[in-house]
């Protein structure tokens, strides 16, 4: 599925950071945390989503750097 080791690393980093941000947003919403920190986490999640999507489209399966 992945053409190179770099593709595996970038995909894994985007998935882990994005999932952590998503879980953080959920817990801050439940606990009533800072809206500003929740917004920062939402921006981190959105950025990881964009990077992961771009990475998949441009350098997806069968393509090399």
C-alpha positions, 0 to 999 in steps of 0.5 A: 500500500505504501511506496516508501518508508517516508510515506509510512512515517508521514501517514502515521504521524498525521494519523496519531497527531490528528487523533490526539487532537480530536480526542483532546477536543472531545475531552475539553468540550466535556470538561468545559476547558478553554475555548481558545485551546479547543480552537488550537486543537481544532486547527491542529486536527484540520492541518493534519487532515489537510496534510494527510489528504494532500499526501495521499492524493499526490503521493498515494499508493504506487507513487514514489518521492 
